[in-house]
Amino acid sequence: MTDKKYCIQLAECDGNSKDFYSFDEIEIGTWVDGKPIYRKVITGTLAKDSANAVIFANVSDLKINQVINLYGNAIGKTVADHMILQTSYNRTSGLFTAVNMFYNEDTANLYYNFIDTNGVYSGSTAYVVIEYTKK
């Protein structure tokens, strides 16, 4: 039995990599219906807490037809605290922070619900990655 071994080779990036992240809109692939998939990183500040949904960003300029993926991260007031912003995440017992993100097509806004009982992430800058097709 022979174990296969794989190597990773570094190469100069031409800016067309599918793993490229940017504050500019970039095309990263093709969706199942044949439409191009685009990716953009959006930054914003997290509120202290939100009982109801809070607008993270208006993305009407992106002309979104379908959101394919929505995720991101935020770094707390101490560099040791990193939080992954998932699109669906429920707070469980003993967990001090929870976030839920979603896109509303009628308003063209990205929203989030946020619970931060320790205040570690309140006021933190969040980086949200949105991947989508266009109308």
N, C-alpha and C positions, 0 to 999 in steps of 0.2 A: 504494500500500500504506500503510495507516494502522496505526501502532503503538498498541496499547492501553496506557493508563496506569491504574494503580490507586492509590487513596489509602486510608490507614488512618485511621479516625476514633476518637479516644479517647472512651469513654463510661463513666459510672459503673457499677461492677460491683455487681450485686445479690446476689452470692454463689452464683448458679446457673450460672455459667460452667462449661463442660466443661474449661477450662484452669485450674481452681482447684485448688490443692494445700493440704492441711490435715493436721494431726495427728489430726483428727476424721474419721470415715468419712463420705464424701460420695458421692452417686449421680452418675455421669458419663455414662451412656448405657444402651444396650440391646444385649445380646449376640445372636448369630444365633438362639438358641433362644427369644428373647423375654424372658429374665431380665434384670433390671437389673444393670448393671456398677457396682461400687463402687471407690473409690480411697481409700487412706490412706497417709500418710507415717509411717514408723517410724524411730526413731533408735536407734543402738547404737554400741558401741566395737569397733574392729577389734583382734584379737589380734596378737601379734608375728608369728607364722606359724602355720599349721595343717597338719599332715601329713594329718590326716583332717578330716572336716567338723566345724565348730564351730557351735553354735547361735547365731544372731543374735538371734532373738526367737521367743517362743511366741505364735501368733496364733489360738489355739483360740477365743477370744471372737468372732472374725470369722465363724465358721461357713462357711468357704470350701467351695464346691462345685467351682469350677474357677478356677485362676489364669490370667488373661488376659495380664498383663504384669507384669514384675518387673525393676526397674532402680533406679539411684540414683547417688550420688556420695559422695566423701570428699575432704576437703582435708587435705593433708599438714602436717607440722610447720612448713613454710614456706608462706606463702600462695600462692607461685608454683606449687606442686605440687597439681594437681587430678586426681583419678582417677574415671573413670566406672565404676560397678559394673554390669557386664553379667551376664546370666544364664548366658552361656556364653562363656568367653574363655580361650584357651590361651596360655600363656607362650611367646613366640618368642625366638629368639636375640637377645641384646642388650637385652631388655626386663626390667627389674628387678622389676616387680610384675605379678601376675596374680591374678584372682579368679574364682570360679565360684559362683553362687548358685542355690539351688533350694528348693522347698517340698516337704515330706513330709506327705502327707495322714494317714498313720497316727499321727504324733506331733503334727501341727499346728504344726510348727516350721519357721521359715525357717533354712536352713543356708548356710554358705559355706566354701569351701576358699580359702586365702589364702597367697600366697608374696610376701614383701616383703624381698628380700635386702639392700636398702639401709636398711631400717627407717624410711623416710620416712613411711609411713602407719601404722606400728604405734602403737596407742593413739589413732588418729584417730577422731573422731566420723563415722559414716557416716549418710547419709540414704537410706533405701530406700523406693521407691514401689511399692506393690503394688496391682494392679487385679484384680478378681475378681468372680465371681458367688457367690451364697449357696445353701446347701442348702435 
